[in-house]
Each structure stands twice: as structure tokens, then as C-alpha cells.
Amino acid sequence: MRICFFSIVTYWHGLRGGMENHVKLLLEGLAARGHEITVISTRHPEGIEYEEEGNLRLYYLANTNFGSTRKGWKAESLNRFFALHESDRFDLVCSQQPIFPPIPKKIRNSIPIITLVQAHEAWVVLSEINQFLTLRNNLPDLIKKVLSFVYHYSNWEIVNFLKSDLIISPSHEVSNSLRYWYFTRTRKIRTIYNGVDTVRFRPDAEAKKRILGYYPQLSGKKVLLFLSHVTRQKGLHLLLKVGPLLLRDEPDIMILVVGGGEYLEEAKEMSRQLGLVDQVIFTGMVDIDSIPDYITAGDIFILPTLRKEGLPLSILEVMACKVPVITTNIGGNASVIKNGLNGILIPPGDTSQLEQAIRFLLNDREMASKLAEKGYEAILETFNLNKMLNSYERLLEHQVATKS
């Protein structure tokens, strides 16, 4: 297949979020299987206009704003698509989120248009409201986010979901919400779970030793791991809040915060105010190749997120490394975490249940090991990269054959 893929942000721009990593795995995997992938995206921060990696070609549109559907994206992406499609016809158009340009109906009638949705703007604004209700700050920013939702919802999402032949989501929770928020017909929606690279993410005792070499203060401690882009919505402040309570009778715990972001400095200040300076290690951004090592250094992974997400890749990566998971029952988390079977789900924002869940796993290592083992089995059976690629490949090829 010759696939044209639209995305306003990519891994190749230098971003390392869950959505960018998912697309990288998907496109590189399809390219490795012989499919020709052309990515059309926004301006590259370093001024790069074209890159090529085997069957993967990337075009960065210079006259657009990085990461934005405004100021040039619609016209520039459509013009580039026309030029490429005219010279060598595409079999399929895919779009990461509903941001593809207004492709004429004549072309849409001959080739399928498929939209991949990790989450949608309705969930984003709900997450912002949830954050505001939890932290009670920055009302002007909330108003700005609500107005942004109105713009994207009316100008892109409603329009492009209607034009899509198929919409692919990473969890049943996202699929159900698409029906509710966008009046999308069930027959147009498919769920394909995100998959993790089990060659790269796997149990590895030697990897843990490497991290202990960098941070010897973790040796002999019970390590609570937080690995994420550090924003308010990811809930790090909730983990820090329960730190002093846990230390009353769990003096040998350490909190390892892996990642950078807009909330990092506030989190550091919060840890100082709570008297946790000696119990919290902030690594900041780390090299992407070392992330599996940091995961294996954790005894428990904790993501008390307030954000509705499709299916966070970080949870899958941790489970693949056989580390027990505590996270919130929000977004698509329940598609992978079965409470008490392969992890623990708690209500969003509930610090009391967060504290209880951490204590439970700290004091019942047999249960922690059981949850980790079952989580690992779930990855091997359902949430692995090869299964994800097989599902995408079959579905995309079927769509092409249907419109041929």
C-alpha cells in the first residue's frame, strides 16, 4: 500500500509523547513490512523540509506553524497532497487526529480516508475542567482551552469525522465517547489497542543495576516510580501529597520522577515544602533509549492522572517490564488495567485511595508480584506491537480492497 499520513506533530519533530511514539511504532512497522509511507506534517523547528528512512518519507511544510492547524496548514497540506498524489497515486489516506485537509469528494470516493484518534478535544477540555476543579487555579487559561475546544470541535472534528470512512481508536472508552460526543455511527469505528515493543521493554535485572549505579540512594529502598511528561494533569502533585503520610511508617520509600515538563519546577518546590527533598529524585528528561532501565528501577509504577487519554503507552511499557501499576480509572485505562487482577485502579483525584493502594502493594509483595505477572501476560497476549501492526495492516488493506 501507498499511504499518505497527515499529522501536525510527530516523533521526528523531536517530540516524545505517547501519541508521537505510537505513530512512530505504527509507521515504521508498516514501512518495514514493505508499505510506502508518506508523512505530511507542519514546519520542523530546525528548518528541515524533507527526510527519508527506507519506505518512510517525511515532508515538513515550511509555510505552516509547528503543531498548529491554523495559518497555512489547510492550504499547504492540501497542495502537497495534490502534488504527490498526481505523480504517484496513493492507495489510502490516514490522519493522526481529524486534521486532514479538505480533500475533494472525487478523490475521497476513490480512496479510503481513515482517522486515528488517541483522544479527542472533548476529552481534552474535560481534563482541563477536572484539573481546574482539583487545583482551583488559572481561570483565564481554562477559558482559553474551552474556546480552543469550540474551534477544533466545530472546524475540524465534526467535519472530518463525517468525511472519514473509518475511525480507529485505541480503547473501547474512546470508541464509546466518539459515539456520544460526535454522533458517529458504530459501523465507522474500530478499536485497535496500542501495542508496546516487547523486545525493547522487558524484565531486565541488569537494567535496574545500571540505574542504581546512577542513583545509589535508591539502593535498598522501595521505589515509587512516576514516569511521564510532567504536567498538572498527570497527577504528580497527588503522589507528592501522600508522600509525608507514607513516610510515617514506610521510612525506606523513595519517589523517582522521570520526565520533564511545565510542572516540573512547581513539583520540585512542592517537594521542598512537604519536606521530601531527600525522598524524591527528579531526573528531568532522560534519553529515550534509557527509559526501559528507569522502569525496571521501580518497585511500583504510579500514574494518578487526571487526564482522559486513549490508552497511555507508559502503562503498557511498565507492564511489559513486569512492574505493578497503580493508576486512575479514567480514559482508556480500564481497557488494559483490570482492577485487582493485573493492576490497581483508583478514582481520579482521590489521595486517600491512592495512599491505601500504595500501602497495600508495599506491604503485600506477593500480591504486587502477582499483579506484575498478570500485567506482563496481558501485554504478551493483547497489547504487543506485532498484534497491533497485524490488526492495522489487515484493516487498512481491507479498506483499500473495498474501494478499489
N, C-alpha and C positions, 0 to 999 in steps of 0.2 A: 504493500500500500504506500501511496504517496500522501502524507498527512501534512496539512497546514495547521499549525498550532499558534493561537493567539494568547498572549499573556502580557500584562503590563509590568509585572515584576517576575524575575527568575533567579534561580541559583547562580546563574552566570553573571548577574549584575553584582554579585558579591554578597547576596542575602543568604541566610542560613536558617530561616524559619521552617516550620513544619510543612507549609504549603509548598515552599520552594524545593525542599528536599524531596517531597513526594513527587513533584513533577520531574525532577532530575532522575529519580529512580525509574519512573514510568517511561520517559522519553529515551533515556539511554538504554533501558531494557528492550524497548521496541526497536530501536536502531540496531542493537546487537543481534536482533532476530531477523535483520535484513530489510526492515521497513525504512523508507526515506522520510525523515522528519525535517520540516522547515518551521522554525520558530520566528514569529514576527512580534517584536516587543518594543518597549519605549527606549528612549535615549539612554545610552550607557554612561554612568558617571565619569568614566575615564575617556570618553570620546570614541570608543570602539564602535565601528559601524557593521562589521561582519566577522563572524568566527565560524570555523568548520571543524567538526570532530567526527571523522568517519561518515556515517549516514546522517549525521545531525548537523544542520546548518542554522545559524542564528543571525537574524537581521535586527539591528537596533536602529530605530528611526530617529535621526538627528533632530528633526523639527518637531519633536514631542517633548513633553515634560516627563521625567523619570517617574514611573509609578502612578501616572495620572491618566484618566480617560478624557481630560479636558485639554484645551489648547493644542489641537492638532491631531490627536490620536485617531479620531474617527476618519478624517480625510486621508491622513498619511498611511494608516494601516490598510485602508481600502485600496489606495493607489498601488501600494506594494503588492498586495494580494493579486490585483488585476494583472500586473506586470509578470508576476511569477506564474500565475495560472494560465496566462496566454502562451507563455513559452513552453510550459510542460504541465499539462493538466493535473490538478490534484484529484485524488480519489475521495478525500474526506477532509472536512474542516472540524477541528476541535478548538475549544476555548476554555482556558482556566478562568472560571467565573464568567458570567454572561456579559463579556465586554467585546465581543466580535463586532466589526463594523457592519454597516447596512449593506450586506451582500444582496445583489439583485435577486428577485424571485426566480428568474430564469435559471440562474446558477444553483440556487437552493433547491430547485425542483430536480436537478440532475445529480447533485452530490449531497450526502448527508451532513447536517450540522449537529455537532454533539457538544454539549456544555458540561464541563466538570465542575462540581460545586463542593468545596470543602466546608464552607459555611456561607451564609448569606447576610445581606445588610440588615434584615430584620433582627437576626440573632446578634449582630454586632451592636445595634442600638439598645437591645435589651440588656446586653452585657454592660454597656455604659451606664444604663439606668441602675442596674444592680450594684455597680461599683459606687455610684453616687450615693445610693441609699446606705451602703456599708460604711463609706468614709466621710460622707457629708461634706464634700469639698468641690470647688470649681464648677459652679453652676453655669457660668458662661461657656466653658468647654463642653458641657453636656448639651447645651442649646445648639452649639456649633455641630456636634455629632448628630443631633436629631435632624437638623437641616440638611446635612450631608446624606443622611439616610433617605430623606424625601427625594433628593436629587437622583441618587442612584436607583432607588426603587422605581421611580416613575420614568426615568430616561433610559435605563439600561436593563434592569432585571425583568420587569413585567414584559417589556417589548421583546427581549431576546429569549426569555424562556418560552414565549409563544412561538417564536420562529425556530426554535430548536426541534430537531427530530427526536432527540433523546437527551435526557439529563442524567448524569451519573453522580451519585453521592456516595460518601464513604461509610455511612451508617444508616440504620433504619430511622433513627431520630431525625436526621437531616431530611430523609425522604418524606417522612410524615409531615414535617414542618413546611416543606415545599408545597404540599397539597393544601395546607391550611393558609399560608401567607400569600401564595401566588396562584391559587386556584388551578394548580397543574394537574392534568389528568394522570391517573395512576399508570396507565399504559406507557406514558412517556418517561417514567422514572425507573432507573435501575440502581440497585445498591451493590457496589463492589468495595469490599473492605480495603483499607490501606494495608500495605504489606511492608515488612521490615526485612532487611538484608541479614539473614541468619549466618552468613559467612563472616560478616563484619561484627555483628552484635551476637555474642555468645558467652556462656560462662567461661571465665578465664582467671584462674587463681594467680597467675603470674602478673596479669594486668593490675590487680589490686596491689601487689607488691610495688609496682612502679609508682603508683600514686602515693603510697606510704613513704616512698623514698623522697618524694617532693614535699610531703606534709607529714613529717614524723610525729607531729602532735596528734594525729589520728590513730596512731598505733595503740592497740588495746582498748579503743573506745567503741561505743555503739554509734555508728554514723547515720544520721538522718540526712538523706540526700534530697536537695531541691535542684533540679536541672531544667532550666527554661530560659526564655527571653524574660528578663526581669522587668515586668510592668505591674501596675497595681492590680490588674485583673487576674494575674496569675496566683495571687493569694499568698505571696511570701510573707506579708505583714501578719497574716493569721498564724503561720508557723512560728514566727518570731514571738508573737504574743503568748503562745503556750510554752515557750522555752523556759522561762523562770519557774513555771508551775511544775514542769517535768523535772527540773534540776533539784527540786526539794528532796526527792527520794531516788533520782536517777543521775547522780553526780558525774557519771562517766559517759554522758552523751556529748556528741559534737554535731553541729549542723554544718553541712558542706553545701554552699550555694555556688552552683556552676552556671555561669552565664552573665551577660551584661544587658544593659537596657536603661530606659529613662528613670526607673525607680531605684536603681542601684544605690545611688548616694543617699537617698532618703532611708533606704533599708539599713545601710551602714550606720546612719545616725540613730535610727530606731534601736538597733542592737546595742549601741553605746548607752542609750537612755535606759534600756532594760537590764543593763549590767551583763551583757552577753559577749563582751569583747573577746574573752578567752574561749568562748564556746562556739563561735561562728567563724568559719573561714569563707571569705568571698574570693573566688578565683578570678572573677571577671570573665571576659570572653576567652575561650580556650580554642586551640587548634581543633578543627573538626575531626581530624584523624584520631585524636586522643579521647574523644567522648566515650567510647566503649570502656576505656580504662577508668574514667571517673565514675561511670555507672557501677562497675564492679566493686568500687571502693565503698559503696553504700550498703548498709545493712537493711534499711527501709527507704523506699522512694516515696516522697510526699509531694503531691501536687494539689493544693487546696484551691484550685482555680475557681474564679467567679465568672469565667468567660465561656459562653456557649461555643464549642468547637465541634467540627465534624467527627474527628477521631484522632486525637493528638498522637503524632508519631513518637513523641518521647515516651509515652506509656508503653507502646509496643516495643520500643528499643530496650526499655528497662526489663520488661517481661522476658525478652529474648536472652537477656543476661542473667536470668533466674534470680531477680531481686524482687521481694514482695512490694506491692503497690497499695498506697492509700491515696485516694483521690475523691473528688466530689461527683455526686450524681447529677451531672449537668451535661448538656450537649450529647455527643455520641459516646461518652464514656461507658454507658451501660451496655453498649453493643459488644464491648470486649471484656469489661470487668463484671463478673458475676459475684455479687456481694457474699463474702464468706466462703466462696469456692476457689476463686483464683485471684482474689484481691479484696479490698475493703472500700465500699462507697459510703460517703458521709454527705449530709445535706450541705449545700453551699453556704459558707459564712458561719457555720456552727463550730466555734472554737472548743466548746465542751466536748462534742463528739470527736473532734479531731484529737484532742488530748487523750480521750479514752481509747481511741483506736491505736494511737502510738504506744500508750502504756500496754495495751493488750499484746501487741506484737513484740514489744521489748521483753515482756515477762513470759511469753509463751513462744519460745523459739521453735518448738515442734510445729505449731500452727503456722508460724512465719515461713518455715521451710516448706510446709505443705502448700501454702498459697503460692509460693515462688515456683514450685514444681508444676502445679496445675497451670499457672500462668505461662510457663515455658512450653507446656504441652499445647496450650491454645495457640501459641504462635506457630509452632510446627505444623499444626493441623489446619489452621484457618487464616492466620494473619501474616503469612510469609510472602516475600517478594515474588517468588515463582508462581504462586497461586494467583496473586494479583495480576501479574503480567498475562497469564493464561486467560483469565477472565476478560481482561481488556481486549486482548487480541481476538478472541472468539467473537465478542460483541461488536467490535469495530468491523471486522471482516463480514459479519452478518449484515450490518447496516449498509456496507458498500454493495454487497451482492443484492440486497433488496432494492436499491435504487439504480442498479445497472440496467 
